[in-house]
């Protein structure tokens, strides 16, 4: 297994990324081979003697796509950037998954135009973890990639989220809920009202009906479906909960600590042909380590193939 890592992406790169690679190799029983893409002159001193490890391959890059650069323009004008090289390696089969905490827009554009969506997937989506008060883990999908959606898109988000919950989070029969302003079937805007029957009639989902914002941290559902506009607001609100808890010295509580982004590493793009994981710009070594572990699990479980099989089944029905 080969996992590509953008060593130059993130506010604390490459130091924190190198630390994550070292921690991963020190603790993994059968580690993957890590393709470390970045400035060779900076990386070699940081790795030191560890550079000789058979599980580390340095892929030199001479350019970096900054956070404020236009994604499409930057990818076109900087073919030797760590992100551009990463997608080239992924597209040509040199690596099995790609991780970056760099320019989010460039990662999304690179995914859509290089790796592309799985056949049958109208719009790939981004999911994020939701910690529940009973210790379980939920999933919100979409959290910002698609702000204007049709009912068919939300239906597919539900399928993608359910597959992720089952294959990656280990929830055998994920309960799917549609985020709405009330529990009754007729509640909500036109999007929710039109989406409800699609989810209700789907053979691929264990749909439990409408769920409200107050249900997010409760066991009523495992996968919460919404458009990216609503999902992104919820995501930012959840991040602020941790910040508020930290400010009031409550972040040492086991539950509140689960809101910290570094515990989950990054967000996977669901519905594309190969695993791509986008990390937070302020990712720490712990966050990068968890991104590597997530990428490894997505490859091991052949998650993208699971999606392909599910959507192929849906097409032929």
C-alpha positions, -999 to +999 in steps of 0.1 A: +000+000+000+013+034-010+000+066+006+009+100-007+013+130+017+016+166+009+044+176+032+041+213+024+004+218+031-007+233+064+004+261+087+029+239+105+043+220+076+066+203+071+077+199+107+044+185+120+039+163+090+074+148+094+066+142+131+034+124+121+052+102+096+078+092+122+051+084+148+031+063+123+062+043+113+072+038+149+038+023+159+024+006+128+030-032+128+029-034+090+032+002+078+023+014+044+049+030+022+046+068+025+053+090-005+064+122+011+059+150-015+078+183-007+109+203-007+137+178-005+162+202+010+138+208+040+126+173+044+160+154+045+173+172+076+140+168+094+139+131+088+176+126+096+186+090+096+150+080+092+152+090+056+168+056+049+136+038+059+122+015+032+087+029+040+096+065+031+099+077-004+108+114-009+091+129-040+107+163-047+085+193-054+096+228-061+064+247-057+037+252-031+001+264-037-007+290-012-040+293+007-050+325-011-043+313-047-071+306-072-074+268-072-078+261-109-052+287-119-027+275-094-030+238-104-025+248-140+004+272-134+022+252-107+025+216-121+055+210-098+036+219-066+032+192-039-006+191-046-003+188-084+023+160-081+002+142-055-028+140-078-005+129-107+008+101-086-027+091-076-041+093-111-012+071-125-015+045-098+018+052-080-001+059-048-034+045-035-045+075-014-036+112-011-036+134+020-031+172+022-038+201+046-031+226+019-053+248-002-088+232+001-100+246-032-070+231-050-076+198-034-113+198-045-105+209-080-077+184-083-100+156-071-128+164-095-106+169-126-079+143-120-096+114-100-132+122-110-164+108-096-174+072-094-198+062-122-234+070-111-223+096-084-237+130-095-219+150-069-191+138-045-195+151-010-176+158+022-185+143+055-175+151+091-177+132+124-202+141+151-194+129+187-225+117+206-230+120+243-234+082+247-199+077+233-210+067+198-200+085+166-222+100+140-217+116+106-229+147+089-230+149+051-226+173+032-206+199+052-197+224+025-189+210-009-224+213-023-244+244-010-271+242-036-286+207-040-314+187-056-333+159-038-314+133-059-281+147-045-292+144-009-303+109-016-268+100-029-252+118+001-273+095+023-260+064+005-224+076+006-226+085+043-242+052+051-215+033+033-188+053+052-205+047+085-207+010+079-172+004+063-151+029+081-169+037+114-180+001+119-217+008+123-234-024+110-268-009+100-264+029+101-296+049+108-301+077+083-319+109+093-328+139+072-320+172+090-352+192+091-371+218+111-395+192+125-401+154+127-433+153+106-430+141+070-445+172+055-422+196+074-394+217+059-386+235+027-392+221-008-358+204-008-365+185+024-401+176+014-389+163-020-360+144-005-380+126+022-398+101-001-366+093-019-349+083+013-380+065+026-383+044-005-345+037-009-336+000-006-300+010+003-308+029+035-322+024+070-341+057+070-355+068+103-372+100+091-367+136+098-343+146+126-338+180+142-307+200+153-313+188+189-308+152+177-273+157+164-255+145+196-281+119+204-284+082+192-315+089+171-295+087+138-260+078+127-259+096+094-274+132+092-281+143+057-283+179+046-271+203+019-236+218+023-249+252+033-266+238+064-239+213+070-211+239+070-229+261+095-233+231+118-196+221+114-184+256+123-208+257+152-195+224+165-159+237+162-170+268+183-184+245+210-149+231+215-134+266+215-159+278+241-153+247+262-116+254+261-121+290+270-141+280+300-116+253+310-141+225+302-121+210+273-106+184+296-140+167+298-139+135+278-169+144+257-159+180+248-124+167+239-140+146+211-149+179+193-113+187+186-105+183+149-072+166+154-089+135+168-104+128+133-075+142+112-093+153+081-124+150+060-127+124+032-142+132-002-168+106-007-179+094-042-146+097-060-125+068-075-097+069-049-093+081-013-086+118-010-085+133+025-084+170+032-070+182+065-075+214+085-050+242+077-038+242+113-033+205+114-009+192+141+012+160+141-017+141+157-041+153+130-018+142+102-012+109+120-050+103+121-053+112+084-027+086+075-045+060+096-078+069+079-063+067+044-048+033+053-083+021+065-100+034+034-075+015+012-076-017+032-114-019+032-115-011-005-140+016+003-141+032-031-149-002-046-177-006-021-192+027-033-188+017-070-205-016-064-234+001-046-240+027-073-237+001-100-264-019-083-286+012-081-281+019-118-290-016-129-322-017-107 
